[in-house]
Amino acid sequence: MSKTFSIGGIHPDDCKFSKDYPIENFPIPKRVFISMNQHLGMPAVPVVKKGDAVKVGQLIAEPAGFVSAPIHASVSGTVSDVAPYPDFLGKKVLTIVIDTAGDQWEEGIDCSPGVRHEITVTPEEIFKKISASGIVGLGGASFPTHVKLTPLEGMKPEYLILNGAECEPYLTSDYRLMIEHGQEVLIGGELMRRALGEDVNGIIGIEDNKPRAIKLMRELTSKSLQWKVVPLKKRYPQGGEKQLIDALLRRRVASFALPISTGAIVQNVGTAFAVYEAVQKNKPLISKVLTVSSSDLSVQKNYRFRVGTPIADILSLAGAMGKDGNLSPQFAKVVNGGPMMGKPVSNLEAPVMKSTSGLLLFTEEETKRKEPGECIRCARCFEACPMRLQPYLLYQLALAGRTRELEENRVFDCIECGCCLYTCPAHLPLLDQIRLARNASLKNKRKK
Amino acid sequence: MDKLLVSPAPHLHSKENTRRIMRDMIIALMPSVLVSVYFAGLSALLVIVVSVAGCVLIEHLIVRYLMKKKTTVHDLSAVVTGLILAANLPVSSPWWMVLIGCVASIGIAKMTFGGLGHNLFNPALVGRVFLLISFPVQMTNWSLSNSIFRPDTWEFSKGLLGAQGQLLDAASGATPLGIIKEGLANGLTMETLSQQHDFSYWQMLFGHIDGSLGEASALAVLLGFAYLLVRKVIKPLIPVTILVTVALFSGILWLMDPSMNADPLFHLLAGGLLPGAVFMATDYTTSPMSPLGMLIYGVGIGVMTMIIRVWGVYPEGVSFAILFMNALTPLLNKIKPIPYRKEVSLG
């Protein structure tokens, strides 16, 4: 029996068209654009300047505090600029531009293909290595991993959950990673488990639309006493941190509390793979797997890309761009991430980031918002909300700007999963308004 | 490049829309419509056509010429109101009365409050009660004699009704609930009443014409209910709560004194309870949105229905009960859902 979270949720078609496309190494681009905002928290501070020669894996930016992460060169070559460049949303962020020359790696990085099983490092060394390798949560939130693994006073980790749910439709990068590099993922998980404590239990949660991954990970953990694999129902947002903890442990995270308050730490399987590479191979986080997909079956890929590769390069090789250098005319929208929570790309020249899990292409018909009608009070949004909020009410309060009532109705519990907007038969922009009101309210709070 | 759409997440939407929901409602009402036409012939069809056309036309005229907005009739909600209003009228309703009902439903109950999603009361039931108060004679005339088309001109319905000898009963102009109300008030007991009148539960289940159009067949209503559940248009909570409440309420009375009270099955099958519970009490806009609210609302409708049926002036109380609970819905919607987790961390 597959487990699942207890409140709300929706069942969109999973559209995993790219699941049988093996991970290909994306060719090294001529030039990379590495933004200093690869993680949540303070942007990193460049330690290279224009004209410097760099090697793959070389540190090019240092963390600007504890909640921050270092950044490493993803290609070898010359730094051609350190200046603000527009990111995929069109917002200017400090970026290091490297013109590629060859593929020279820093010394000490193990590029051999073999899997290194034996763990020879202490928990402290694992923690240090994760911190120094610039690893961030690769499930999409890009929160620095070392921060999440740092023990907090009075909160003892009991469970480490590896998130292989991949509940967003279309995305298959975690799936491919599990079936092609299951051993490495598991070793990465074991490294994090040891960093947290010997008595911590490991759980791998995988949605049951990925039977191959469940079977393989079960085989790999069959002799382990510390790890188990738990199948999860195909239901969105199964991979949400709070939903996953609820599904696997039947514990609920309180408002404003960290997940660790329930004794659980959730890490994405992609993050586990990055931890494996960092600790066992001495390789910092400079590449990641992403899915390029659309309902047009000719554009389906899973690529391992170097951080900073321009989006246009990836879409072009995947077959989504015309000869004129423009997006194929049938596509109207490019999404960075999954269709439910990903962000719309407005600038195709911008680069992919450490946490980019997918570049999805949608036609106008698939994605264009319909003309909103009137709320008929069907309560579908309430039934779909996995945090048991009343989206129809929050929407009205947001439109009216009633901040205090929004907070009384737990607007800060919203995880922005998009279930309400997805399900609304009147096509009301429920989440849009809730998000706006919440951000405004947060800004006000910071001012105070 | 400048043509990229950049609306925020989510980037996909379910295929659900208001029109689709209304279309499902129409499909769910079809068994009841067909059964009433089968039994009462073109008279029933006339009432239905006038009611639907009237509701759609009045909404169109109000939106287009009074509110000066783009017409909203394509959302099909006026068609649903028209069908439900027709289901609440006797076969013998004159066309002008049906039209007045449309004005009360759409013009007063729906559009005055701002149209779809804004009305406090179920529009079709406002139409019915308006007519019931204004035209009590026409609204309780269950005979077919003054309708344009008599069912006995239709061989198939004549055969069916004639064989069971129900045409006479139908023409006598009383519903089972009415017979009981009057009989008990005149000092008769249930026993003598059921000897004088043959209350066939089979007929109530499969089809009869002594009542409003939508009351013709309990089975047709249940068929529509099943369709709505399969299509996930409604949840079973409200109808089931109403039916269970009525069954319990009437069951207790019946156990206390079977000679003066009809049994629970009679109360479940008679009158407008089933169509009311399935098609009218479940109206999204006028019913509560949270499970606890739905539960209280359902119990309220069940209790009010029984109070009116047993102690009220009218033999039937479903429409009053639903309207009464409609009025309480805004209050019931103030009930906060149980939060995801009660504690709020200050960390």
Interface residues (C-beta under 8 A of the other chain):
Chain A: I7 I10 P12 P169 R252 V253 A254 S255 F256 A257 L258 S261 N326 L327 A332 K333 V334 V335 G337 P339 M340 M341 G342 K343 P344 V345 S346 N347 L348 L360 F362 E364 E366 T367 K368 R369 K370 G373 E374 C375 I376 R377 C378 A379 R380 F382 M387 R388 L389 Q390 Y392 N409 R410 D413 E416 G418 L421 Y422 T423 C424 P425 A426 H427 L431 D432 R435
Chain B: M1 K3 L4 L5 V6 S7 P8 A9 P10 H11 L12 H13 S14 E16 N17 T18 R20 I21 D75 G115 L116 G117 H118 Y284 T285 M289 S290 K336 P337 I338 P339 Y340 R341 K342 E343 V344 S345 L346 G347
